[in-house]
């Protein structure tokens, strides 16, 4: 059976591989490592990039933390008191060009001293301007990965992502979705190694997928109007991460490193009161596309 040590080592190597690929795609930016320790047990390495040629701000975080499970988490998960071990990689990238999308990925493993364990994660795309071709490419890539393991994965995990990455107070999705899964554990024909293999495939797909979007869109012309819209959409991203994101809450509740947890926030964002884009504008068309249950593969 695959062990937490093997999973941890693989996640650590994934972080390095992703940073190398993204640096090559960016052309000038470099990820600066920041090694940290968690007072309650464990630690990690945050690798942060600022003001690259394509990526304005981003981070690729690795962590492996352990200790006493906070009562708030035990209550939320309906679990008995037990120590925990959690490891994973989380990524958020904010580009300069408004036509390059924001992207997020998280792959993680959680284990308790009473024997309970599960995997979780997902990958989703948040364009400032929704491009149907990009959305189709993204979802086709994810479906191909899912179908290698189980034909039910993509429809189930896409639906899960649509529901999870939904900004309830705005009644809009954060972006064009992707896949999201949580608390996956061995059952019937699925062994722990099978689930880990799926998580590995998702993690390995991240860097080449985002490099594709970087290369395709990085040189598209934009002006100040596009930048202002980008800042507004970043504001929506901030709202989701601070109000609704479970990963942010878990990190803060377990006394994780605040700077690493809030790495996902953009360098600049704005909020305008009751902003309404002109009809038939690119901005208005984007808002129409921020809905659940869109079949991006077969438009």
HELIX and SHEET records of a PDB file:
HELIX    1   1 UNK A    4  UNK A   26  1                                  23    
HELIX    2   2 UNK A   71  UNK A   77  1                                   7    
HELIX    3   3 UNK A  132  UNK A  147  1                                  16    
HELIX    4   4 UNK A  151  UNK A  164  1                                  14    
HELIX    5   5 UNK A  192  UNK A  217  1                                  26    
HELIX    6   6 UNK A  224  UNK A  243  1                                  20    
HELIX    7   7 UNK A  246  UNK A  253  1                                   8    
HELIX    8   8 UNK A  258  UNK A  261  1                                   4    
HELIX    9   9 UNK A  262  UNK A  264  5                                   3    
HELIX   10  10 UNK A  282  UNK A  288  1                                   7    
SHEET    1   A 7 UNK A  32  UNK A  37  0                                        
SHEET    2   A 7 UNK A  42  UNK A  50 -1                                        
SHEET    3   A 7 UNK A  55  UNK A  68 -1                                        
SHEET    4   A 7 UNK A  83  UNK A  95 -1                                        
SHEET    5   A 7 UNK A 102  UNK A 112 -1                                        
SHEET    6   A 7 UNK A 117  UNK A 126 -1                                        
SHEET    7   A 7 UNK A 177  UNK A 184 -1                                        
SHEET    1   B 2 UNK A 166  UNK A 167  0                                        
SHEET    2   B 2 UNK A 172  UNK A 173 -1                                        
END                                                                             
